[in-house]
Amino acid sequence: MRQPDVMRMLILGGTAFLGRALARRAVAQGIEVTALARGSAPVPDGVRFIRADRDRDDALVPVAHEQWDAIVDLTRQPGHARRAATGLHARHRILISSANVYARFDQPERSEDAALLAPLDADELPDMSHYGEAKVACEQAVSLAARRDGSTATIIRAGLIGGYGDWSGRSGYYPWRFAHPTGRDVLVPPDLDFPVALIDVDDLVAWVLQCAERRVDGVFNATGETTTLGHLLDICKGVAASPARPRPVEAHHLAAAGIGAWMGTPSLPLWIDDPDWRWFATLDTRAARAAGLHTRPLAETLRSALAYEQQREVARATGLTDDEERALRARLTGDTTLT
Ligand SMILES: NC(=O)c1ccc[n+]([C@@H]2O[C@H](COP(=O)([O-])OP(=O)(O)OC[C@H]3O[C@@H](n4cnc5c(N)ncnc54)[C@H](OP(=O)(O)O)[C@@H]3O)[C@@H](O)[C@H]2O)c1
């Protein structure tokens, strides 16, 4: 029989990086968790799983008759968010949104009242270049539902999420590369002063659960402390106990070698060669911290990201392969040996 005082949480997602970590911790905290997704990977033990494709209009029927204490939506599709907002009943709603909702990134640490992109009208995200607009539309759907039915809602604009399970490799590439050098140096972006911030997936998950328990109402940025790429690389070198030194490569050499920035293959992550995007990773997080967000030291996140990289089973979507790093070094100096 159901315990009346046990929180019942519906996670719309739960099979990928953040949602899976959330489901696992929620179960460990004694929350009764249901996850709804297509099932591209298994949910953690103890989670009731409902297989459904939210592209279909009837996807939410199996969970629509229930009264949820909290619903956490991880979607990026406005249509998914709209249908969940109108078709599901909850005392509290949480949307995992993104720093990409902001209109500009040329100033440090945007606060929550900074200008947003226009919401995407369409139900479906045409491609990732409209990701920010789509998340604005998802935010609006959740806020509207909360106003309409008198529930509460936490909109969480997450910055870059890192740590154990970061399949993208953005947080894991440099720790891994320092742990597996192809030479005396590790090739890194030219701008070591580039502003960097990221949030450990486990810190974000812990705070999402606090928001659910305390029904925290409002819009919040969530990321770690702002630092520089140079400082992050020093930490990576330490975490990997690596003798290799970071070696900045000028942007024109990277461009000539077809090496991109931020994410993708081949790339050097965690920087963007565009002044309009310079402060992209950084957010003003005072409101979230006042509402209980705690972020751990960066070294711990990078250590977790390295642990994940050491046993990753899917290809990294970021960085340089050994051969690509050797080829770039050869272009620069002719030094292709590990000495
Ligand atoms: N990674 C970052 O650095 C970062 C930064 C800021 C914000 N965010 C946000 O943080 C969240 C990350 O979530 P995540 O890592 O758990 O997962 P995700 O890769 O963003 O996927 C979201 C979840 O939605 C499910 N899903 C996708 N299409 C679906 C469909 N048609 N029907 C039913 N379910 C569907 C997926 O499961 P199935 O494939 O099994 O269906 C998955 O569990 C997202 O909201 C993202 O926008 C991420």
PDBQT file of the ligand as one rigid body, heavy atoms in Angstrom, charges set to zero:
ROOT
HETATM    1  N1  LIG A 401      24.016  18.914 -20.767  1.00  0.00    +0.000 N 
HETATM    2  C1  LIG A 401      24.136  20.185 -20.449  1.00  0.00    +0.000 C 
HETATM    3  O1  LIG A 401      25.251  20.689 -20.266  1.00  0.00    +0.000 OA
HETATM    4  C2  LIG A 401      22.891  21.026 -20.270  1.00  0.00    +0.000 A 
HETATM    5  C3  LIG A 401      23.029  22.377 -19.990  1.00  0.00    +0.000 A 
HETATM    6  C4  LIG A 401      21.881  23.129 -19.730  1.00  0.00    +0.000 A 
HETATM    7  C5  LIG A 401      20.637  22.530 -19.750  1.00  0.00    +0.000 A 
HETATM    8  N2  LIG A 401      20.529  21.220 -20.069  1.00  0.00    +0.000 N 
HETATM    9  C6  LIG A 401      19.219  20.590 -20.010  1.00  0.00    +0.000 C 
HETATM   10  O2  LIG A 401      19.324  19.577 -19.052  1.00  0.00    +0.000 OA
HETATM   11  C7  LIG A 401      18.526  18.473 -19.425  1.00  0.00    +0.000 C 
HETATM   12  C8  LIG A 401      19.408  17.257 -19.649  1.00  0.00    +0.000 C 
HETATM   13  O3  LIG A 401      18.629  16.156 -19.545  1.00  0.00    +0.000 OA
HETATM   14  P1  LIG A 401      19.179  14.668 -19.729  1.00  0.00    +0.000 P 
HETATM   15  O4  LIG A 401      20.650  14.702 -19.679  1.00  0.00    +0.000 OA
HETATM   16  O5  LIG A 401      18.480  13.773 -18.795  1.00  0.00    +0.000 OA
HETATM   17  O6  LIG A 401      18.640  14.254 -21.135  1.00  0.00    +0.000 OA
HETATM   18  P2  LIG A 401      18.505  14.725 -22.612  1.00  0.00    +0.000 P 
HETATM   19  O7  LIG A 401      19.543  14.060 -23.400  1.00  0.00    +0.000 OA
HETATM   20  O8  LIG A 401      18.361  16.177 -22.736  1.00  0.00    +0.000 OA
HETATM   21  O9  LIG A 401      17.073  13.984 -22.949  1.00  0.00    +0.000 OA
HETATM   22  C9  LIG A 401      15.957  14.258 -22.228  1.00  0.00    +0.000 C 
HETATM   23  C10 LIG A 401      15.113  13.046 -21.911  1.00  0.00    +0.000 C 
HETATM   24  O10 LIG A 401      13.964  13.163 -22.725  1.00  0.00    +0.000 OA
HETATM   25  C11 LIG A 401      13.626  11.891 -23.253  1.00  0.00    +0.000 C 
HETATM   26  N3  LIG A 401      13.006  12.083 -24.559  1.00  0.00    +0.000 N 
HETATM   27  C12 LIG A 401      13.541  12.685 -25.655  1.00  0.00    +0.000 A 
HETATM   28  N4  LIG A 401      12.661  12.633 -26.675  1.00  0.00    +0.000 NA
HETATM   29  C13 LIG A 401      11.561  12.002 -26.202  1.00  0.00    +0.000 A 
HETATM   30  C14 LIG A 401      10.317  11.642 -26.777  1.00  0.00    +0.000 A 
HETATM   31  N5  LIG A 401      10.021  11.915 -28.049  1.00  0.00    +0.000 N 
HETATM   32  N6  LIG A 401       9.420  10.997 -26.005  1.00  0.00    +0.000 NA
HETATM   33  C15 LIG A 401       9.678  10.681 -24.716  1.00  0.00    +0.000 A 
HETATM   34  N7  LIG A 401      10.841  11.013 -24.109  1.00  0.00    +0.000 NA
HETATM   35  C16 LIG A 401      11.767  11.649 -24.852  1.00  0.00    +0.000 A 
HETATM   36  C17 LIG A 401      14.919  11.124 -23.354  1.00  0.00    +0.000 C 
HETATM   37  O11 LIG A 401      14.676   9.735 -23.207  1.00  0.00    +0.000 OA
HETATM   38  P3  LIG A 401      14.485   8.679 -24.400  1.00  0.00    +0.000 P 
HETATM   39  O12 LIG A 401      15.543   8.949 -25.412  1.00  0.00    +0.000 OA
HETATM   40  O13 LIG A 401      14.614   7.366 -23.701  1.00  0.00    +0.000 OA
HETATM   41  O14 LIG A 401      13.103   8.908 -24.932  1.00  0.00    +0.000 OA
HETATM   42  C18 LIG A 401      15.709  11.666 -22.156  1.00  0.00    +0.000 C 
HETATM   43  O15 LIG A 401      15.510  10.853 -21.027  1.00  0.00    +0.000 OA
HETATM   44  C19 LIG A 401      17.789  18.886 -20.669  1.00  0.00    +0.000 C 
HETATM   45  O16 LIG A 401      16.604  19.515 -20.291  1.00  0.00    +0.000 OA
HETATM   46  C20 LIG A 401      18.737  19.913 -21.271  1.00  0.00    +0.000 C 
HETATM   47  O17 LIG A 401      18.064  20.797 -22.119  1.00  0.00    +0.000 OA
HETATM   48  C21 LIG A 401      21.621  20.451 -20.326  1.00  0.00    +0.000 A 
ENDROOT
TORSDOF 0
